[in-house]
Amino acid sequence: MCLAQITGDDRWLQEPFLPRRDTNLFHDETGGLPTEIQDEVRSNARQVLQELSDNSRHVPLEVNLERFTRMMRVCVAEDVAPEYAPMLLEELGFVNRDVHWSTPAVSPNGFKVLIIGAGFAGICAAIKLQALGIPYVVVEKNSDIGGTWFDNNYPDAGVDTPNHFYSYSFAPNTKWKHYFSKRSDIWQYAQDVAEKFNIISHIRFSTEVTTMKWNIESQTWTTTITNSAQTKDEEFSAVITAVGQLNRPNLAPARGIENFNGDWFHSAHWNHSVDLSGKRVAVIGTGASAMQFMPTLAATAGDVTIFQRSPQWVRPNNDYHRTVSENTMWLLENMPFYAQWYRFGLFWRFGDGLLRTLRRDPEWQFPERSMNRHNDRHREQLTEHLLQELEGRTDLIDKCLPDYPPYGKRILVDNNWYSTLRRDNVHLVTSAVDHVTNTGIIDADGDKHDFDVIILATGFQAGNLLSPIDIRGVSGIPLRDVWGVDDPRAYLGITVPDYPNMFVLVGPNTFVAHGGSIIYQAECEMRYVTDCIRHMVENGISSVEVKQDVHDEYNKRVDAEHDQLVWSHSGLHSWYRNSKGRVFSPMPWRFVDYWQMTHDFNESEYTVTVKSDAS
């Protein structure tokens, strides 16, 4: 693709250079090309780089939309629809995604925004507002930036999305040392971006918003902001919440934990002062966090018992523990378009290229185990990996093999999970935790287990979004009463009727459950928010409030789409669904659909109030 784009020569888009279509979960890096063809590609790449170095060739600046579409199709050997081209031209940095003022002379006219949260979404919000010259303040409850990457510092914490994709499109990092980086590198990337764009001085750390009340007269939000030094009210034209869904630990599966006499903590608040050496440790939960910290824990503790509510699908990944070679870093840094096309491959394989395999096929003869034949192929691959890793341990195979379709829960990357379960000091219990006593755990079968330490890997209260803040809109009704404890809803996952000028980032039905990067979601949402604010300022609008019928119709479409997708499968239960079975967290749309939905603000979908002094 680099050669095709740099040279403009279509020979690179034809045989014998066409890659083989690869439908496996884990791609073949050779593209299926014979060794002699690979060598020819490399030889020509060296020649092109030399010509660029001696200025006998120049990198083309323009990208032809039709040819770009053809190149995408060739790259993944699939029929990529033309509608992807405009989106990916933005995502890969060939076209600027940002919103701009209609005329350079436009002034924000006192428009001031409060951003709640300094994780990846909040950092993105600050950068995009700053680019428009809109005054803003960021309030962060922690003592530093990073959000979930500040909180979660348990052993071996890291991403399960490739970090060359888990990064801002406007701030690519060609210096990742690993393909799946650990927490310290991810946090450092967030710090580097925040410093590069000079937003840290706008952040108030160790500070929280406790109340938000819409002031009808002034058309502003009156917010109560508190820290150890003071509590005061401040007015803002708009509020952007960027707290995410995974920030409040869920303690419900450990009923009675407060009675335990030993040490206990949630994985999101890992207590590094507790010496686990030789201890009897209980781990409640087998999600992403447990899968990451278990190998280190099992190598340290004397005895570990894992309480599993339901088994997880686990995928191997050759890149998970692999470092990025210096040669590859050099290519990412110096070969024109290499980083962009590498990111495209990740975007497709970990995003929309997968979603269609998660849709129900009404003609499929095995609906209880998979959604369609492609999803069943994934089940076969994952089952093969499990059987290979647990060969000879039929007891563990029976406990670990899921009976629901792959991707019903987010598939986890194998961090030596199965080899850890095989250890003599590790025990897997499939009976649920009934309650915690002062000495340990009573399971659902009534069996008693004594422990020195209990670690909760029990996830988060994802549905209880924004509940710590008392938010009251036009009617004065608290948002926590509207959403309840597990049924948040918003138009595009961003705006809510009765709560004007409030924008939610990474809100309801925007979580990426089938793959992808939540950073992509935040960028799409901020494109929408900044376009809305631009429209307000330029047109003398003091408030926008999404219409109730627009909001309700959108959520009906969300629910209807989810009815056809794996997360509504009758054979599973997960945190993606609320107490009534509604899927409230994952996004049902393709990434290109959400990009189209959020690209431009549409005033007709909102009730608009014009400033009284507007000309």
N, C-alpha and C positions, 0 to 999 in steps of 0.2 A: 504493500500500500504506500509506503514511503517513496519507493521508486516511481510508482505510477503518479503520485501527486507532485513530486519534485520535477520529474522529466516530462510529464504530460503524455508519455508514451503508453498507448493502450496494449502493447504486447504483454505488459505485466498483469493485465486483466484477462488474459486468455491462456489456453493450454500452451505449454505444459506447466504453467505456474498457478493453476487454479487449485486451491486447497481442497482437501476432501471434507465433505460434510461430516461433522463430528457431533453426534447427539448425546454423547456421554456426559455425565456430570463433571468429569474432569478431563479437560481438553488435552489433545496431543499437540505438544509444542512444535512439532515438525510440520503440522498442517497436513500430514500424510504425503508430503513431497519426497521423492527419492533423493538420496544423498547428492547425486550429481546436480540436480536442480537446485537444491539448497546452496550448494557451492557456487552455482552460477549467480544466484541472487546476491550472495555475499560479495562476490567478486565485483559485480556491477555497483553494489552499494559503496564499496571502497573507492571505486572510480568516481562516482558522483560526489562523494565527500571530498575527494582530492580536487575536483573541479570547483566545488564551492569554496574550498580553501584558497585556491589561486585566482578566484574571481572570474574564471572562465564560464561559470554557471551561477545563476542567482535563484534564490528560493522564490517561487511564485506567491504572490500575495492574494490573488483572487481564487475563490473556490466556486466552481460551476456546480449548481444544485443538482442537475440531472446526472452529471458524472459522479458526483459525490454519492448519490443514491446507488449508482452502479457499483461503486467501490465498496460501499457497506455490504452489499449483497455478495460480492466476491469474497470479502474478508471473512465472513462467517458461513459462506456457502449456503445461504438461506435467502428466501424471498422477503427481504426487508421492505416494508411498505414505504412509499415516497413521503408519507406524512412524518416519518422519523427524521428526514433530512434537516428541516429547519430547527427542530429541537436539538439534534446532535451537533449542528454547526455552532449553537450556543454552548452546549455542554462541553464541547472540545475546544472552545475558545477561538473558533474561527469567526464568530460573530459575537458582538457585545450583547450581553443579556440585560444590562442595566437600563433603568428608566432615566430619562433626561427631561429637563424642563423644556417646554415648547419654545421659549425664548430665553436667552441667557440672562435677561434682566429681571426674571422672576425672583421674588424674595419670599421666604417662608412666612413673613408677616406675623411673627410671634408664635407660630405653630411649634409646640414643644412636645416631645414624646417620652414616655416612660417605658423602658424595657425591663421586664422582670426575668432575671436569669442570665448568667454569663457562661452558659455552656456553648456548644457549637452553634445552636440556633440563635442565641442571644448575641454572640460575636458577629454572626452574619448580619443580624438586624442592625447592629451598631455601625458596621462597615457600610452598609447600603444607605442608611440615613445620613451618615457623614458625607458620603459621596454627593448627596443632593444638597448638602449644607443645612440640613434640618437639625436644630438643637435637640439633644436627647440626654437622658440620664439612664444608666444601667444600675439596677439594684440587685445585688447578689448575696444570698444568705451565707455562703461560705466565705472563707478568708482568701480565696484565690479563684481564678477562672477555671473552666473545664467541665463544670456540671458533673455528669455521671463519671467522667474520667478523673475528677478530683475525689469524689466519694469512694469509688470502687478501687481500692488499692490492695485487694486480696492477692495472695500468691498466684502468679502467672496470669493475672487479668490482662485481657487483650481483645482485639477485634476478631469477629468471625466473618467480616467482610474484607476483601482485599484492600489494603490501605492506599493503593494507588487509585482506588475508586472512592474510598472513605476519606475524602479530602475535598476542599472547595475547588470548584471549577476555575475560580479566579485566583487561586493560590495553590497551584500544583506543587507537589514536593517530589523532586527527582532524586532525593537523597535518602529515601527510606532504606533502612538497613535490612528489613525483613519484608516479606510479602504480606504477612499478618503480624502487625506490630503489637508489642506489649504496651501496657498502660503508660509507662513512663515516656515512651516515644510519641504516643498519641497526645498526651498532655503537653509535651514539649512543642509539638506542631501547633497546638492551639495557642500556646504562649507566643510562639514565633509569629504567627499570623496577627495576633492582637497587637504585638509590638510593631510589626511592619506597618500596620494601618493606623497606628497611634490612637487606639481607643481606650487604653487602660486608664488614662486620666479621667475618663468619663464614668468609671465604675466605682460604686460605693460598696465596698466589701463588708462582710459581717453585718449586713443590713437586710431588713425584710419589709415587705408590704403587708400590712395586716388588714386594711380595709380599702375599698374603692367604692365611691358613691358618685353616680352621675348627677351633675348639677345642671338642671334644665335651663336655668336662667343664663348661666355663663357658657353653657354648651361645652363643659369640660369635666374631666374626672377629678374629684377631690380624693386624694389618696393619703392614707396614714402610713408614714414610713418610720420605722423604728430601728435603733441599734443600741448598743450598751451606753451610749452617751446621751441620747435624746430620742424623743418621739415628736414628730411634727407633721402637720398637714401640708400638702403641696398640690398645686393644680397642674394638670397636663391636658393638652388638646386631644391626645390619644394615648392608649396603652397597648403595648405589645407584650403578651405573656409568652415567655420562651422557657418554661419550666420543664417541658417534656412530659412523658407519661410514666417514666421509670425513675421516680425519685423518692417515693414514700414506701419504705419496706412493709411487706405484708406479713404480719405476725399471726394471722388467723389460723394457719395450719398447726401452730404450736400452742394450742389452748392450755393455759396454766403455766406458761413459761416463767412468769414472775415468781412462781413458787420454787423454782429450781435453786438448790443451794450452791451448785458449782458455777463455773464461768459459762456465760452464753453470750452470743452476739450474732447479728445478721451479717451476711457476707458483704453487704454494701457498707457496713461500718466495722470492718475487720479490726479486732483488738490484737494488735501486734505485741502487746505486753504480756499476753497469756502464753505461757510456755506449754506447748503441746507435746513435747518430747515424752514418749512413753505413756501418754494419757489414753484413757478410754474415751473416744470421741464419737458423738452422734452427728450425722449430717442429715438434715431434713430437706429433701428436694434433690432432683437430678436434672436441673436445667443447665443453662449455659455457664453460670457461675460455678456450680459444683463440678461440671466437667473440666473446667479450667484449673481449679485449685486442688482437685482430688489427688493427682499424682504427687504433688509436693506434700500434701497433708499425709497421705498414706506412707510416704517415705520417712515421715517425722514421728507421727503418733504411734503409740503402742498397738492400738486396736481401733479400727474405724467401722462403724455400722451405718450404712446408708439406708434411709427410709424413702422408698420410691412410690409415688402415687400412681404413676403410669410410665411405661418405658418410652424412651425417645429414639427417633431415627437418628443415626449417627453416620456421618459421611467421612471417609478418608480424604485427605487433601495433601498431595505431594508438596505443596508450597507452604503448608502451615508452619512447619518448623525450619523452613529453608531460608537462608540469607540471600540477599540480592548481591550478585557478584559485582565487582568493580567494573567489569566490562559492560554489564547491563546498565549500571548507573551511568557509565559514559555514554551509552547509546541514548538513554532517556534524556540526558543533558545536551547531547551534541548532534544527534541525528534528527534533522528536521522532521516533524510530524510523528516521530516514533512514540513519544509519550501519549500523544492524542489517540493514535490507533490502538495502542495497548489499552488505554482507558475505554475505548469503544468496545473492545472485545470483552472486557470485564462487565461493562454496562449491559451488553446483550446477554452474556451467559448468566449473569447473576440477576438479571432483571426481566424485561419483557419477553425475552426468548424462552423463559421458564413458565411464565404465568399461564400460557395457553394449555400447558400440561396439567393444570390444576382445576380445570373446568369439567363439570360433570358431563359425561357422554351418556345420554339416555339409552343408547343401544348397547352399552358396555355390559358384558355378562357377569362381571365380578365387582359390582358396585360396593360390596361390603369391605373390600380390601384396597381398592384403588378407584380413581376417578375416570380413567380412560387407559388406553393401551400404553401411551407414553408414560403416564404416572405409574403404571404397573411395571414398566421397564425400570424405572427408578427404584421401585420396591425390590425388584429382583437384584439390582446392583447393590443396594444397601444391605439386603439380606445376605448376599454372598460375602460381603465384607464382614458382617457380624459372625457368620458361621466359620469363616476363616480365622478370625481373631479368637473365637471361643471354642475352637475345635477341642473335643474331648471333655467339655464342661457342659453337658446337657442340662444340668441344674441352672446354670446361668443363661443358657440359650432360651430356655422356657421363660425365664424372668425378663429377659432383655428384648425379646422380639415383639415389636408393636403389632397390634391387630387393626390399626387404622391406617389410612392412606398416607404416604410420604407428603410432607409439608403441611399436614393437618396442624402440627405444631412446627415452629421454626426448626429446621434441621440443624443439628449441632455438628460442629467440626470435631473430629476425633483427636483429642489431646491425650492419646494413650489411655483412653477411658477403659476399653476392654481389658487391656493388659493390667491396668490397676485393679479392676474387679477380680482378676485371677490371683491376686496376692493373698497369701495365707492370713494376713492381718486385716483383710477387708471382707465385710459381710454385707450382702444385699438383702434387705427385707422388703417384701412387696405388700405387706399389711400396712395400712395407713396408720398414722399417729392419731390416737384417740385423745390423749392429753398428756401433759407433762407433770410429773410429781416433784417432790423435793430432791429425789435421788436419781431420777431418770425419766423414762418414757413408758407409758402403757399403750400398746398398739391396739388396733381395732379387733384383734383376736383375743385380747385380754392378757397377752403375754407382757411380762415386765422386763425392762432392760435398764440396767444401771450404768451411769456414765459420769465422767469427771467434767466433760465439756460438751456443750451442745452448740452446733453451728447451724444457723437457719439460712438455707439457700432457697428461700420460699418466694422469691420474686417480689413484686411491688403492687401497690394498690393503683393499678393503671386506670381503672374506671372512675376513681375518686379524684378526678382531675380538678385542680385549682381549689379544692375544698378548704385548704388552710386559710384562704383569703376570703373575707366577707365582701362579696361583690354584689352591689345593688344597682340595677339599671334604672330605666325610665319609670317603671312601675314600683320600684323599691323592693321587689321580690329578690331574695338572695339567689344567686346562681346555683349554689349548692342545693337549694330546694328544687330548682328546675331540673337539674341533672340527676339528683339523687346520688347514691353512693357508687353507681356503676352504669349509668346510662347517659354519658355525655354525647351531645349532638351539636353539629355546627355546619353551616353552609361552607362547602369546600374544606371543612375541617378548620375554618378560619374565623367566621363571623356568626353571631348569635342574635336573634331578634330580641329586642328590649335592652340590648347592651350596645349602644352606639359607640363608634370610634374605639372599639376593643377588638384586637386581632390576636388570634391564638395560633402560635406556631407549633408544629408537631402535635396538632390537636386530634379530636376524634376522627377515626377512620382515615388516618394518614400514616400510621405505622407501616413499615415495609416488612411484611411477613414472608413474602415469597423470595426475598433477596434484596439486592440493591443497597442503597445508602441513604440514611435518614438526612444526611447533609444535602443531598439532592432535593429532598422534600422541602427543607428549610429555604433553599435558594428559590425554588418555584414560588413558595408562599411569600417570600419577601419581595419578589418581583411583583406579585399581586398587590401587596400592602403598599409598596412605594408608588405603584401606579395609581392606587386609590388616593394616597396622600397628595401626590402631584396634582391629580384632578381636583381635589378639594381646595388646595391653595390657589390654583390658577383660576378657579371658578367661584371663589368667595364662599365656599361651602363650610359651614361650621360643624355639621355632623352628618354621618351616613349610618343608617341602620338597615340591615338586611330585612327584606319583607318576609313575613311569616310564611306565606304560601310558597315563596321561592325556597326558603329553608326547608319546609316540609316536603316539597316535591323532590328536592335533591336527596333527602334522607330516605325517601321511598325508593328512589333509584339505587341508592347504596344498598339497601336491604335486599332489593330484588336481585341485584348483581351477586351479592354474597350467597343468596340461596342456591346459586349455580356453582359455587366455588367450594374448595375443600374444607374451609374453616367452618362451614355449616354442616359438615358430615355428621350423621347421626351417631356414629360410632366413637366419637371422641368428645372430651371436655377440655377446655383450656382457658387460660386467662384472657384470651381474645374475646370471649363471650361473657355476657353478664348473667345475672341470676335467672333471667327469663330466656336465655339462649340467644339473645341478639348479639351479633358480632359488632362490637363497638370500636375496636382498636385498629385492625389492619385496613389498608386501602384496597378496595376491590378493583381499582382501575389499572390499566397499563400506565407506565410512567409517561408515555407520550400523551395519553388521555388527560392525565392530571396537569401536565405542562400546558396543554391547550386550554384547559378549564381555568387555570390560574394566571395565564400570561397577561391578560388585559382586564382591567376593572370595567364593569358594565353598570353605569349609573341607574339604568332602568330596573335593576334588581334590588334597588335600595330606596328607602324613604330618605329624602335629602332635605336638610334644613340649610337655607342660605343665610349668611350673616346679615343682621339687620342694617349694618352700615355699608353693605356691599353696593357698589355702584351699578 
